[in-house]
């Protein structure tokens, strides 16, 4: 199971980015890649004792984000971040204790993406509240 999770979270994301690279290079302005990570991908803040494969996949995604940032940063054409989107009711149930619906989270992230599009100097792993998060 762990290999499937890693393939989906980290490797699959890189495959999609690779496929879109020619289009990103042709963008009229700064192209933006926002990898949806998680607090589970932070090695410094790790507290979990379960979902190890999920955390490893998100940590690998964060590393890929930094590698791509280093690749693109001098061109100033493609910007990239990893973002922890917050605790979201991804199952859609109203009795779920997570504070954000998927619609709320999408609106918050849309605004964050617009704000950070041109920021090539800030931290690369951020929260949905635009706060730096440790790798």
N, CA, C and O atoms as a Tinker XYZ file with bonds, in Angstrom:
   540  protein
     1  N      0.812000   -1.199000    0.000000    73     2
     2  CA     0.000000    0.000000    0.000000    64     1     3
     3  C      0.855000    1.263000    0.000000    63     2     4     5
     4  O      0.507000    2.245000   -0.656000    81     3
     5  N      1.971000    1.248000    0.729000    73     3     6
     6  CA     2.812000    2.445000    0.829000    64     5     7
     7  C      3.332000    2.877000   -0.536000    63     6     8     9
     8  O      3.422000    4.073000   -0.813000    81     7
     9  N      3.674000    1.921000   -1.389000    73     7    10
    10  CA     4.187000    2.285000   -2.706000    64     9    11
    11  C      3.108000    2.958000   -3.551000    63    10    12    13
    12  O      3.417000    3.842000   -4.350000    81    11
    13  N      1.861000    2.559000   -3.391000    73    11    14
    14  CA     0.755000    3.190000   -4.128000    64    13    15
    15  C      0.549000    4.618000   -3.646000    63    14    16    17
    16  O      0.352000    5.525000   -4.455000    81    15
    17  N      0.592000    4.822000   -2.340000    73    15    18
    18  CA     0.410000    6.155000   -1.773000    64    17    19
    19  C      1.540000    7.079000   -2.235000    63    18    20    21
    20  O      1.275000    8.205000   -2.657000    81    19
    21  N      2.771000    6.631000   -2.164000    73    19    22
    22  CA     3.923000    7.435000   -2.602000    64    21    23
    23  C      3.812000    7.741000   -4.096000    63    22    24    25
    24  O      4.084000    8.863000   -4.524000    81    23
    25  N      3.416000    6.755000   -4.878000    73    23    26
    26  CA     3.275000    6.960000   -6.314000    64    25    27
    27  C      2.202000    7.999000   -6.621000    63    26    28    29
    28  O      2.370000    8.822000   -7.521000    81    27
    29  N      1.124000    7.962000   -5.891000    73    27    30
    30  CA     0.032000    8.917000   -6.119000    64    29    31
    31  C      0.412000   10.324000   -5.655000    63    30    32    33
    32  O      0.283000   11.281000   -6.419000    81    31
    33  N      0.876000   10.458000   -4.415000    73    31    34
    34  CA     1.115000   11.778000   -3.822000    64    33    35
    35  C      2.318000   12.483000   -4.435000    63    34    36    37
    36  O      2.209000   13.641000   -4.838000    81    35
    37  N      3.431000   11.829000   -4.510000    73    35    38
    38  CA     4.669000   12.494000   -4.932000    64    37    39
    39  C      4.994000   12.271000   -6.406000    63    38    40    41
    40  O      5.144000   13.232000   -7.161000    81    39
    41  N      5.101000   11.038000   -6.808000    73    39    42
    42  CA     5.511000   10.741000   -8.183000    64    41    43
    43  C      4.431000   11.159000   -9.175000    63    42    44    45
    44  O      4.745000   11.724000  -10.222000    81    43
    45  N      3.181000   10.893000   -8.867000    73    43    46
    46  CA     2.086000   11.289000   -9.752000    64    45    47
    47  C      2.035000   12.789000   -9.961000    63    46    48    49
    48  O      1.819000   13.261000  -11.077000    81    47
    49  N      2.234000   13.540000   -8.884000    73    47    50
    50  CA     2.261000   15.005000   -8.994000    64    49    51
    51  C      3.377000   15.458000   -9.919000    63    50    52    53
    52  O      3.178000   16.345000  -10.749000    81    51
    53  N      4.537000   14.862000   -9.783000    73    51    54
    54  CA     5.668000   15.230000  -10.646000    64    53    55
    55  C      5.382000   14.882000  -12.111000    63    54    56    57
    56  O      5.794000   15.613000  -13.012000    81    55
    57  N      4.692000   13.791000  -12.347000    73    55    58
    58  CA     4.332000   13.436000  -13.727000    64    57    59
    59  C      3.412000   14.491000  -14.344000    63    58    60    61
    60  O      3.573000   14.861000  -15.507000    81    59
    61  N      2.458000   14.966000  -13.565000    73    59    62
    62  CA     1.542000   15.998000  -14.064000    64    61    63
    63  C      2.302000   17.298000  -14.342000    63    62    64    65
    64  O      2.107000   17.924000  -15.383000    81    63
    65  N      3.160000   17.696000  -13.418000    73    63    66
    66  CA     3.946000   18.921000  -13.614000    64    65    67
    67  C      4.819000   18.792000  -14.857000    63    66    68    69
    68  O      4.899000   19.722000  -15.659000    81    67
    69  N      5.462000   17.666000  -15.017000    73    67    70
    70  CA     6.306000   17.444000  -16.194000    64    69    71
    71  C      5.496000   17.572000  -17.481000    63    70    72    73
    72  O      5.958000   18.174000  -18.451000    81    71
    73  N      4.299000   17.013000  -17.491000    73    71    74
    74  CA     3.450000   17.079000  -18.684000    64    73    75
    75  C      3.040000   18.518000  -19.001000    63    74    76    77
    76  O      2.887000   18.875000  -20.169000    81    75
    77  N      2.863000   19.339000  -17.973000    73    75    78
    78  CA     2.424000   20.715000  -18.181000    64    77    79
    79  C      3.563000   21.715000  -18.363000    63    78    80    81
    80  O      3.300000   22.874000  -18.685000    81    79
    81  N      4.805000   21.313000  -18.171000    73    79    82
    82  CA     5.941000   22.245000  -18.281000    64    81    83
    83  C      5.966000   23.036000  -19.588000    63    82    84    85
    84  O      6.218000   24.240000  -19.537000    81    83
    85  N      5.724000   22.439000  -20.747000    73    83    86
    86  CA     5.729000   23.234000  -21.976000    64    85    87
    87  C      4.673000   24.352000  -21.959000    63    86    88    89
    88  O      4.920000   25.442000  -22.475000    81    87
    89  N      3.522000   24.089000  -21.379000    73    87    90
    90  CA     2.480000   25.112000  -21.290000    64    89    91
    91  C      2.840000   26.179000  -20.265000    63    90    92    93
    92  O      2.571000   27.362000  -20.476000    81    91
    93  N      3.439000   25.773000  -19.170000    73    91    94
    94  CA     3.841000   26.734000  -18.147000    64    93    95
    95  C      4.861000   27.724000  -18.707000    63    94    96    97
    96  O      4.816000   28.916000  -18.400000    81    95
    97  N      5.768000   27.228000  -19.520000    73    95    98
    98  CA     6.791000   28.096000  -20.114000    64    97    99
    99  C      6.187000   29.127000  -21.061000    63    98   100   101
   100  O      6.773000   30.188000  -21.277000    81    99
   101  N      5.026000   28.825000  -21.624000    73    99   102
   102  CA     4.378000   29.740000  -22.572000    64   101   103
   103  C      3.388000   30.690000  -21.903000    63   102   104   105
   104  O      2.766000   31.508000  -22.581000    81   103
   105  N      3.233000   30.595000  -20.588000    73   103   106
   106  CA     2.256000   31.434000  -19.886000    64   105   107
   107  C      2.583000   32.910000  -20.109000    63   106   108   109
   108  O      3.754000   33.290000  -20.103000    81   107
   109  N      1.558000   33.748000  -20.306000    73   107   110
   110  CA     1.804000   35.165000  -20.550000    64   109   111
   111  C      2.408000   35.894000  -19.348000    63   110   112   113
   112  O      3.126000   36.880000  -19.518000    81   111
   113  N      2.125000   35.419000  -18.150000    73   111   114
   114  CA     2.695000   36.002000  -16.934000    64   113   115
   115  C      3.466000   34.936000  -16.194000    63   114   116   117
   116  O      3.965000   33.986000  -16.798000    81   115
   117  N      3.563000   35.088000  -14.900000    73   115   118
   118  CA     4.231000   34.082000  -14.086000    64   117   119
   119  C      3.309000   32.884000  -13.896000    63   118   120   121
   120  O      2.192000   33.023000  -13.398000    81   119
   121  N      3.779000   31.721000  -14.292000    73   119   122
   122  CA     3.032000   30.488000  -14.064000    64   121   123
   123  C      3.204000   30.090000  -12.601000    63   122   124   125
   124  O      4.251000   30.337000  -12.003000    81   123
   125  N      2.182000   29.480000  -12.037000    73   123   126
   126  CA     2.228000   29.118000  -10.622000    64   125   127
   127  C      1.849000   27.657000  -10.439000    63   126   128   129
   128  O      0.838000   27.189000  -10.961000    81   127
   129  N      2.678000   26.951000   -9.691000    73   127   130
   130  CA     2.398000   25.575000   -9.288000    64   129   131
   131  C      2.224000   25.599000   -7.774000    63   130   132   133
   132  O      3.119000   26.023000   -7.044000    81   131
   133  N      1.072000   25.142000   -7.314000    73   131   134
   134  CA     0.824000   25.027000   -5.874000    64   133   135
   135  C      0.563000   23.556000   -5.565000    63   134   136   137
   136  O     -0.515000   23.033000   -5.848000    81   135
   137  N      1.546000   22.906000   -4.992000    73   135   138
   138  CA     1.391000   21.511000   -4.612000    64   137   139
   139  C      0.628000   21.438000   -3.298000    63   138   140   141
   140  O      1.025000   22.060000   -2.313000    81   139
   141  N     -0.457000   20.688000   -3.276000    73   139   142
   142  CA    -1.246000   20.548000   -2.068000    64   141   143
   143  C     -0.567000   19.524000   -1.170000    63   142   144   145
   144  O     -0.645000   18.317000   -1.401000    81   143
   145  N      0.095000   20.030000   -0.151000    73   143   146
   146  CA     0.816000   19.193000    0.794000    64   145   147
   147  C     -0.041000   18.993000    2.036000    63   146   148   149
   148  O     -1.267000   18.923000    1.942000    81   147
   149  N      0.585000   18.903000    3.178000    73   147   150
   150  CA    -0.119000   18.682000    4.442000    64   149   151
   151  C      0.845000   18.921000    5.582000    63   150   152   153
   152  O      2.061000   18.836000    5.410000    81   151
   153  N      0.294000   19.220000    6.752000    73   151   154
   154  CA     1.136000   19.296000    7.933000    64   153   155
   155  C      1.804000   17.941000    8.174000    63   154   156   157
   156  O      2.850000   17.873000    8.819000    81   155
   157  N      1.219000   16.889000    7.673000    73   155   158
   158  CA     1.778000   15.547000    7.826000    64   157   159
   159  C      3.107000   15.388000    7.098000    63   158   160   161
   160  O      3.863000   14.462000    7.389000    81   159
   161  N      3.402000   16.284000    6.151000    73   159   162
   162  CA     4.657000   16.219000    5.413000    64   161   163
   163  C      5.799000   16.977000    6.062000    63   162   164   165
   164  O      6.912000   16.977000    5.537000    81   163
   165  N      5.549000   17.622000    7.193000    73   163   166
   166  CA     6.591000   18.355000    7.902000    64   165   167
   167  C      7.371000   17.408000    8.803000    63   166   168   169
   168  O      6.802000   16.798000    9.708000    81   167
   169  N      8.651000   17.286000    8.562000    73   167   170
   170  CA     9.495000   16.439000    9.412000    64   169   171
   171  C      9.710000   17.118000   10.760000    63   170   172   173
   172  O      9.692000   16.459000   11.799000    81   171
   173  N      9.911000   18.428000   10.745000    73   171   174
   174  CA    10.158000   19.164000   11.990000    64   173   175
   175  C      8.971000   19.119000   12.945000    63   174   176   177
   176  O      9.163000   19.048000   14.159000    81   175
   177  N      7.758000   19.159000   12.422000    73   175   178
   178  CA     6.561000   19.206000   13.272000    64   177   179
   179  C      5.877000   17.844000   13.412000    63   178   180   181
   180  O      4.744000   17.772000   13.887000    81   179
   181  N      6.533000   16.789000   13.015000    73   179   182
   182  CA     5.914000   15.464000   13.039000    64   181   183
   183  C      5.475000   15.069000   14.451000    63   182   184   185
   184  O      6.264000   15.111000   15.395000    81   183
   185  N      4.220000   14.692000   14.576000    73   183   186
   186  CA     3.675000   14.223000   15.847000    64   185   187
   187  C      2.934000   12.898000   15.671000    63   186   188   189
   188  O      2.576000   12.250000   16.655000    81   187
   189  N      2.709000   12.505000   14.441000    73   187   190
   190  CA     1.876000   11.336000   14.160000    64   189   191
   191  C      2.580000   10.030000   14.493000    63   190   192   193
   192  O      3.807000    9.933000   14.479000    81   191
   193  N      1.766000    9.041000   14.790000    73   191   194
   194  CA     2.259000    7.674000   14.980000    64   193   195
   195  C      1.565000    6.722000   14.012000    63   194   196   197
   196  O      1.745000    5.506000   14.081000    81   195
   197  N      0.776000    7.288000   13.116000    73   195   198
   198  CA     0.064000    6.472000   12.130000    64   197   199
   199  C      0.133000    7.183000   10.777000    63   198   200   201
   200  O      0.761000    8.236000   10.664000    81   199
   201  N     -0.486000    6.633000    9.782000    73   199   202
   202  CA    -0.502000    7.196000    8.422000    64   201   203
   203  C      0.915000    7.530000    7.934000    63   202   204   205
   204  O      1.147000    8.571000    7.319000    81   203
   205  N      1.841000    6.632000    8.219000    73   203   206
   206  CA     3.243000    6.865000    7.886000    64   205   207
   207  C      3.434000    7.045000    6.389000    63   206   208   209
   208  O      4.190000    7.919000    5.967000    81   207
   209  N      2.764000    6.235000    5.579000    73   207   210
   210  CA     2.930000    6.348000    4.130000    64   209   211
   211  C      2.418000    7.692000    3.613000    63   210   212   213
   212  O      3.024000    8.278000    2.716000    81   211
   213  N      1.327000    8.180000    4.160000    73   211   214
   214  CA     0.794000    9.484000    3.764000    64   213   215
   215  C      1.797000   10.600000    4.092000    63   214   216   217
   216  O      2.080000   11.450000    3.248000    81   215
   217  N      2.322000   10.596000    5.302000    73   215   218
   218  CA     3.312000   11.599000    5.699000    64   217   219
   219  C      4.575000   11.528000    4.860000    63   218   220   221
   220  O      5.131000   12.562000    4.488000    81   219
   221  N      5.032000   10.325000    4.560000    73   219   222
   222  CA     6.216000   10.171000    3.719000    64   221   223
   223  C      5.959000   10.698000    2.307000    63   222   224   225
   224  O      6.828000   11.330000    1.707000    81   223
   225  N      4.770000   10.435000    1.786000    73   223   226
   226  CA     4.428000   10.938000    0.456000    64   225   227
   227  C      4.413000   12.456000    0.415000    63   226   228   229
   228  O      4.916000   13.058000   -0.534000    81   227
   229  N      3.837000   13.082000    1.441000    73   227   230
   230  CA     3.788000   14.547000    1.495000    64   229   231
   231  C      5.175000   15.138000    1.718000    63   230   232   233
   232  O      5.483000   16.194000    1.167000    81   231
   233  N      6.018000   14.481000    2.514000    73   231   234
   234  CA     7.396000   14.945000    2.695000    64   233   235
   235  C      8.160000   14.860000    1.365000    63   234   236   237
   236  O      8.940000   15.754000    1.036000    81   235
   237  N      7.932000   13.792000    0.611000    73   235   238
   238  CA     8.565000   13.660000   -0.710000    64   237   239
   239  C      8.055000   14.744000   -1.662000    63   238   240   241
   240  O      8.826000   15.292000   -2.450000    81   239
   241  N      6.776000   15.050000   -1.592000    73   239   242
   242  CA     6.216000   16.131000   -2.408000    64   241   243
   243  C      6.862000   17.471000   -2.048000    63   242   244   245
   244  O      7.151000   18.283000   -2.928000    81   243
   245  N      7.084000   17.695000   -0.763000    73   243   246
   246  CA     7.748000   18.934000   -0.340000    64   245   247
   247  C      9.171000   19.010000   -0.889000    63   246   248   249
   248  O      9.618000   20.078000   -1.308000    81   247
   249  N      9.875000   17.897000   -0.890000    73   247   250
   250  CA    11.231000   17.872000   -1.456000    64   249   251
   251  C     11.191000   18.141000   -2.949000    63   250   252   253
   252  O     12.028000   18.880000   -3.468000    81   251
   253  N     10.235000   17.554000   -3.640000    73   251   254
   254  CA    10.087000   17.809000   -5.077000    64   253   255
   255  C      9.794000   19.281000   -5.331000    63   254   256   257
   256  O     10.306000   19.863000   -6.287000    81   255
   257  N      8.975000   19.880000   -4.484000    73   255   258
   258  CA     8.666000   21.302000   -4.616000    64   257   259
   259  C      9.937000   22.132000   -4.536000    63   258   260   261
   260  O     10.138000   23.035000   -5.347000    81   259
   261  N     10.793000   21.838000   -3.572000    73   259   262
   262  CA    12.042000   22.599000   -3.424000    64   261   263
   263  C     12.973000   22.376000   -4.612000    63   262   264   265
   264  O     13.618000   23.314000   -5.081000    81   263
   265  N     13.047000   21.141000   -5.098000    73   263   266
   266  CA    13.891000   20.869000   -6.266000    64   265   267
   267  C     13.405000   21.654000   -7.481000    63   266   268   269
   268  O     14.211000   22.227000   -8.214000    81   267
   269  N     12.103000   21.682000   -7.695000    73   267   270
   270  CA    11.558000   22.431000   -8.828000    64   269   271
   271  C     11.734000   23.935000   -8.634000    63   270   272   273
   272  O     12.018000   24.653000   -9.593000    81   271
   273  N     11.569000   24.411000   -7.411000    73   271   274
   274  CA    11.797000   25.834000   -7.133000    64   273   275
   275  C     13.233000   26.202000   -7.510000    63   274   276   277
   276  O     13.465000   27.214000   -8.171000    81   275
   277  N     14.190000   25.379000   -7.089000    73   275   278
   278  CA    15.595000   25.643000   -7.413000    64   277   279
   279  C     15.836000   25.612000   -8.920000    63   278   280   281
   280  O     16.678000   26.351000   -9.430000    81   279
   281  N     15.112000   24.774000   -9.621000    73   279   282
   282  CA    15.249000   24.681000  -11.073000    64   281   283
   283  C     14.725000   25.926000  -11.774000    63   282   284   285
   284  O     15.349000   26.410000  -12.719000    81   283
   285  N     13.586000   26.452000  -11.327000    73   283   286
   286  CA    12.901000   27.542000  -12.030000    64   285   287
   287  C     13.187000   28.944000  -11.505000    63   286   288   289
   288  O     12.928000   29.912000  -12.220000    81   287
   289  N     13.706000   29.097000  -10.300000    73   287   290
   290  CA    13.733000   30.406000   -9.638000    64   289   291
   291  C     14.495000   31.480000  -10.403000    63   290   292   293
   292  O     14.072000   32.636000  -10.399000    81   291
   293  N     15.578000   31.151000  -11.045000    73   291   294
   294  CA    16.374000   32.175000  -11.729000    64   293   295
   295  C     15.710000   32.694000  -13.002000    63   294   296   297
   296  O     16.010000   33.798000  -13.456000    81   295
   297  N     14.813000   31.903000  -13.573000    73   295   298
   298  CA    14.106000   32.334000  -14.776000    64   297   299
   299  C     12.999000   33.337000  -14.455000    63   298   300   301
   300  O     12.673000   34.186000  -15.284000    81   299
   301  N     12.424000   33.246000  -13.266000    73   299   302
   302  CA    11.331000   34.131000  -12.878000    64   301   303
   303  C     10.061000   33.916000  -13.684000    63   302   304   305
   304  O      9.212000   34.805000  -13.754000    81   303
   305  N      9.925000   32.761000  -14.285000    73   303   306
   306  CA     8.783000   32.469000  -15.161000    64   305   307
   307  C      7.795000   31.498000  -14.525000    63   306   308   309
   308  O      6.588000   31.597000  -14.749000    81   307
   309  N      8.306000   30.561000  -13.732000    73   307   310
   310  CA     7.470000   29.552000  -13.079000    64   309   311
   311  C      7.762000   29.597000  -11.579000    63   310   312   313
   312  O      8.907000   29.435000  -11.158000    81   311
   313  N      6.732000   29.814000  -10.790000    73   311   314
   314  CA     6.873000   29.850000   -9.346000    64   313   315
   315  C      6.200000   28.615000   -8.759000    63   314   316   317
   316  O      5.260000   28.078000   -9.345000    81   315
   317  N      6.679000   28.167000   -7.604000    73   315   318
   318  CA     6.147000   26.930000   -7.027000    64   317   319
   319  C      6.171000   26.987000   -5.508000    63   318   320   321
   320  O      7.112000   27.499000   -4.902000    81   319
   321  N      5.119000   26.454000   -4.908000    73   319   322
   322  CA     4.989000   26.342000   -3.461000    64   321   323
   323  C      4.384000   24.988000   -3.113000    63   322   324   325
   324  O      3.777000   24.323000   -3.953000    81   323
   325  N      4.564000   24.596000   -1.857000    73   323   326
   326  CA     3.785000   23.525000   -1.248000    64   325   327
   327  C      2.891000   24.217000   -0.225000    63   326   328   329
   328  O      3.350000   25.088000    0.514000    81   327
   329  N      1.630000   23.836000   -0.180000    73   327   330
   330  CA     0.699000   24.498000    0.738000    64   329   331
   331  C     -0.063000   23.462000    1.568000    63   330   332   333
   332  O     -0.575000   22.469000    1.051000    81   331
   333  N     -0.116000   23.734000    2.869000    73   331   334
   334  CA    -0.973000   22.955000    3.764000    64   333   335
   335  C     -2.335000   23.632000    3.721000    63   334   336   337
   336  O     -2.466000   24.770000    4.173000    81   335
   337  N     -3.351000   22.963000    3.190000    73   335   338
   338  CA    -4.631000   23.630000    2.944000    64   337   339
   339  C     -5.524000   23.795000    4.177000    63   338   340   341
   340  O     -6.611000   24.363000    4.078000    81   339
   341  N     -5.081000   23.309000    5.322000    73   339   342
   342  CA    -5.915000   23.358000    6.516000    64   341   343
   343  C     -6.688000   22.057000    6.675000    63   342   344   345
   344  O     -6.608000   21.156000    5.839000    81   343
   345  N     -7.428000   21.983000    7.754000    73   343   346
   346  CA    -8.202000   20.782000    8.042000    64   345   347
   347  C     -9.545000   20.921000    7.342000    63   346   348   349
   348  O    -10.343000   21.801000    7.665000    81   347
   349  N     -9.778000   20.044000    6.383000    73   347   350
   350  CA   -10.927000   20.167000    5.485000    64   349   351
   351  C    -11.851000   18.956000    5.627000    63   350   352   353
   352  O    -11.392000   17.825000    5.781000    81   351
   353  N    -13.149000   19.210000    5.573000    73   351   354
   354  CA   -14.145000   18.127000    5.582000    64   353   355
   355  C    -14.193000   17.509000    4.178000    63   354   356   357
   356  O    -15.124000   17.751000    3.409000    81   355
   357  N    -13.197000   16.729000    3.872000    73   355   358
   358  CA   -13.121000   16.167000    2.522000    64   357   359
   359  C    -14.198000   15.124000    2.261000    63   358   360   361
   360  O    -14.471000   14.796000    1.106000    81   359
   361  N    -14.812000   14.600000    3.313000    73   359   362
   362  CA   -15.888000   13.627000    3.106000    64   361   363
   363  C    -17.231000   14.312000    2.888000    63   362   364   365
   364  O    -18.210000   13.645000    2.551000    81   363
   365  N    -17.299000   15.637000    3.074000    73   363   366
   366  CA   -18.514000   16.393000    2.821000    64   365   367
   367  C    -19.578000   16.296000    3.906000    63   366   368   369
   368  O    -20.619000   16.947000    3.812000    81   367
   369  N    -19.330000   15.495000    4.927000    73   367   370
   370  CA   -20.318000   15.337000    6.004000    64   369   371
   371  C    -20.336000   16.554000    6.912000    63   370   372   373
   372  O    -19.283000   17.040000    7.323000    81   371
   373  N    -21.502000   17.036000    7.220000    73   371   374
   374  CA   -21.643000   18.206000    8.100000    64   373   375
   375  C    -21.227000   17.906000    9.536000    63   374   376   377
   376  O    -20.842000   18.821000   10.263000    81   375
   377  N    -21.296000   16.640000    9.960000    73   375   378
   378  CA   -20.917000   16.296000   11.336000    64   377   379
   379  C    -19.411000   16.057000   11.484000    63   378   380   381
   380  O    -18.939000   15.744000   12.577000    81   379
   381  N    -18.674000   16.199000   10.417000    73   379   382
   382  CA   -17.218000   16.098000   10.479000    64   381   383
   383  C    -16.688000   17.309000   11.247000    63   382   384   385
   384  O    -17.106000   18.431000   10.961000    81   383
   385  N    -15.778000   17.122000   12.218000    73   383   386
   386  CA   -15.324000   18.248000   13.040000    64   385   387
   387  C    -14.354000   19.212000   12.341000    63   386   388   389
   388  O    -14.039000   20.263000   12.899000    81   387
   389  N    -13.880000   18.885000   11.150000    73   387   390
   390  CA   -12.957000   19.795000   10.450000    64   389   391
   391  C    -13.654000   21.131000   10.213000    63   390   392   393
   392  O    -14.832000   21.151000    9.857000    81   391
   393  N    -12.956000   22.241000   10.402000    73   391   394
   394  CA   -13.592000   23.557000   10.320000    64   393   395
   395  C    -13.894000   24.057000    8.911000    63   394   396   397
   396  O    -14.713000   24.962000    8.747000    81   395
   397  N    -13.255000   23.492000    7.899000    73   395   398
   398  CA   -13.424000   24.012000    6.540000    64   397   399
   399  C    -14.156000   23.035000    5.630000    63   398   400   401
   400  O    -13.845000   21.844000    5.611000    81   399
   401  N    -15.120000   23.537000    4.883000    73   399   402
   402  CA   -15.694000   22.732000    3.806000    64   401   403
   403  C    -14.713000   22.794000    2.639000    63   402   404   405
   404  O    -13.822000   23.642000    2.616000    81   403
   405  N    -14.876000   21.914000    1.693000    73   403   406
   406  CA   -13.993000   21.952000    0.523000    64   405   407
   407  C    -14.184000   23.250000   -0.252000    63   406   408   409
   408  O    -13.235000   23.761000   -0.848000    81   407
   409  N    -15.402000   23.789000   -0.248000    73   407   410
   410  CA   -15.667000   25.057000   -0.937000    64   409   411
   411  C    -14.989000   26.229000   -0.235000    63   410   412   413
   412  O    -14.420000   27.103000   -0.888000    81   411
   413  N    -15.051000   26.246000    1.108000    73   411   414
   414  CA   -14.358000   27.292000    1.868000    64   413   415
   415  C    -12.854000   27.241000    1.595000    63   414   416   417
   416  O    -12.221000   28.265000    1.338000    81   415
   417  N    -12.300000   26.040000    1.654000    73   415   418
   418  CA   -10.863000   25.872000    1.438000    64   417   419
   419  C    -10.462000   26.329000    0.042000    63   418   420   421
   420  O     -9.434000   26.987000   -0.124000    81   419
   421  N    -11.258000   25.988000   -0.956000    73   419   422
   422  CA   -10.947000   26.391000   -2.333000    64   421   423
   423  C    -10.907000   27.916000   -2.467000    63   422   424   425
   424  O    -10.023000   28.454000   -3.133000    81   423
   425  N    -11.846000   28.604000   -1.847000    73   423   426
   426  CA   -11.853000   30.069000   -1.907000    64   425   427
   427  C    -10.643000   30.676000   -1.232000    63   426   428   429
   428  O    -10.043000   31.618000   -1.750000    81   427
   429  N    -10.282000   30.139000   -0.074000    73   427   430
   430  CA    -9.100000   30.623000    0.659000    64   429   431
   431  C     -7.848000   30.403000   -0.181000    63   430   432   433
   432  O     -7.015000   31.301000   -0.305000    81   431
   433  N     -7.715000   29.217000   -0.756000    73   431   434
   434  CA    -6.528000   28.904000   -1.548000    64   433   435
   435  C     -6.462000   29.733000   -2.826000    63   434   436   437
   436  O     -5.377000   30.153000   -3.226000    81   435
   437  N     -7.585000   29.975000   -3.466000    73   435   438
   438  CA    -7.600000   30.806000   -4.679000    64   437   439
   439  C     -7.013000   32.187000   -4.388000    63   438   440   441
   440  O     -6.193000   32.692000   -5.155000    81   439
   441  N     -7.430000   32.787000   -3.290000    73   439   442
   442  CA    -6.917000   34.106000   -2.915000    64   441   443
   443  C     -5.432000   34.047000   -2.564000    63   442   444   445
   444  O     -4.668000   34.942000   -2.926000    81   443
   445  N     -5.030000   32.999000   -1.862000    73   443   446
   446  CA    -3.621000   32.827000   -1.504000    64   445   447
   447  C     -2.759000   32.667000   -2.747000    63   446   448   449
   448  O     -1.677000   33.247000   -2.835000    81   447
   449  N     -3.232000   31.885000   -3.702000    73   447   450
   450  CA    -2.471000   31.665000   -4.930000    64   449   451
   451  C     -2.254000   32.979000   -5.676000    63   450   452   453
   452  O     -1.159000   33.241000   -6.172000    81   451
   453  N     -3.288000   33.794000   -5.753000    73   451   454
   454  CA    -3.163000   35.085000   -6.434000    64   453   455
   455  C     -2.158000   35.980000   -5.710000    63   454   456   457
   456  O     -1.381000   36.691000   -6.346000    81   455
   457  N     -2.179000   35.942000   -4.396000    73   455   458
   458  CA    -1.270000   36.781000   -3.596000    64   457   459
   459  C      0.190000   36.350000   -3.753000    63   458   460   461
   460  O      1.080000   37.197000   -3.820000    81   459
   461  N      0.437000   35.053000   -3.812000    73   459   462
   462  CA     1.809000   34.531000   -3.822000    64   461   463
   463  C      2.405000   34.305000   -5.213000    63   462   464   465
   464  O      3.580000   33.956000   -5.331000    81   463
   465  N      1.620000   34.498000   -6.246000    73   463   466
   466  CA     2.080000   34.196000   -7.610000    64   465   467
   467  C      3.462000   34.789000   -7.930000    63   466   468   469
   468  O      4.301000   34.105000   -8.515000    81   467
   469  N      3.703000   36.027000   -7.561000    73   467   470
   470  CA     4.950000   36.717000   -7.913000    64   469   471
   471  C      6.016000   36.656000   -6.817000    63   470   472   473
   472  O      7.081000   37.256000   -6.967000    81   471
   473  N      5.756000   35.957000   -5.739000    73   471   474
   474  CA     6.688000   35.908000   -4.605000    64   473   475
   475  C      7.729000   34.815000   -4.813000    63   474   476   477
   476  O      7.480000   33.640000   -4.542000    81   475
   477  N      8.883000   35.214000   -5.292000    73   475   478
   478  CA     9.976000   34.255000   -5.498000    64   477   479
   479  C     10.943000   34.220000   -4.317000    63   478   480   481
   480  O     11.876000   33.416000   -4.310000    81   479
   481  N     10.737000   35.070000   -3.328000    73   479   482
   482  CA    11.710000   35.163000   -2.236000    64   481   483
   483  C     11.232000   34.528000   -0.938000    63   482   484   485
   484  O     12.047000   34.274000   -0.051000    81   483
   485  N      9.949000   34.266000   -0.802000    73   483   486
   486  CA     9.416000   33.750000    0.454000    64   485   487
   487  C      9.663000   32.267000    0.654000    63   486   488   489
   488  O     10.210000   31.577000   -0.207000    81   487
   489  N      9.242000   31.803000    1.817000    73   487   490
   490  CA     9.349000   30.387000    2.177000    64   489   491
   491  C      8.500000   29.563000    1.205000    63   490   492   493
   492  O      7.494000   30.067000    0.706000    81   491
   493  N      8.861000   28.363000    0.934000    73   491   494
   494  CA     8.193000   27.529000   -0.072000    64   493   495
   495  C      7.106000   26.637000    0.479000    63   494   496   497
   496  O      6.311000   26.110000   -0.298000    81   495
   497  N      7.034000   26.443000    1.787000    73   495   498
   498  CA     5.985000   25.615000    2.384000    64   497   499
   499  C      5.175000   26.538000    3.278000    63   498   500   501
   500  O      5.678000   27.045000    4.281000    81   499
   501  N      3.915000   26.753000    2.910000    73   499   502
   502  CA     3.072000   27.709000    3.614000    64   501   503
   503  C      1.732000   27.080000    3.971000    63   502   504   505
   504  O      1.356000   26.035000    3.439000    81   503
   505  N      1.026000   27.733000    4.877000    73   503   506
   506  CA    -0.305000   27.273000    5.241000    64   505   507
   507  C     -1.347000   28.058000    4.448000    63   506   508   509
   508  O     -1.017000   29.021000    3.756000    81   507
   509  N     -2.582000   27.646000    4.554000    73   507   510
   510  CA    -3.670000   28.354000    3.894000    64   509   511
   511  C     -3.867000   29.759000    4.477000    63   510   512   513
   512  O     -4.553000   30.588000    3.879000    81   511
   513  N     -3.273000   30.022000    5.630000    73   511   514
   514  CA    -3.335000   31.343000    6.256000    64   513   515
   515  C     -2.122000   32.196000    5.889000    63   514   516   517
   516  O     -1.889000   33.246000    6.488000    81   515
   517  N     -1.346000   31.733000    4.892000    73   515   518
   518  CA    -0.161000   32.444000    4.405000    64   517   519
   519  C      0.924000   32.577000    5.482000    63   518   520   521
   520  O      1.588000   33.608000    5.594000    81   519
   521  N      1.082000   31.530000    6.253000    73   519   522
   522  CA     2.109000   31.476000    7.286000    64   521   523
   523  C      3.138000   30.419000    6.878000    63   522   524   525
   524  O      2.772000   29.329000    6.438000    81   523
   525  N      4.420000   30.745000    7.026000    73   523   526
   526  CA     5.458000   29.776000    6.712000    64   525   527
   527  C      5.301000   28.541000    7.596000    63   526   528   529
   528  O      5.013000   28.647000    8.788000    81   527
   529  N      5.495000   27.371000    6.991000    73   527   530
   530  CA     5.399000   26.112000    7.745000    64   529   531
   531  C      6.731000   25.392000    7.596000    63   530   532   533
   532  O      7.298000   25.364000    6.504000    81   531
   533  N      7.240000   24.805000    8.682000    73   531   534
   534  CA     8.555000   24.166000    8.593000    64   533   535
   535  C      8.535000   22.875000    7.788000    63   534   536   537
   536  O      7.577000   22.102000    7.833000    81   535
   537  N      9.612000   22.668000    7.056000    73   535   538
   538  CA     9.753000   21.430000    6.311000    64   537   539
   539  C     10.090000   20.312000    7.282000    63   538   540
   540  O     10.256000   19.164000    6.869000    81   539
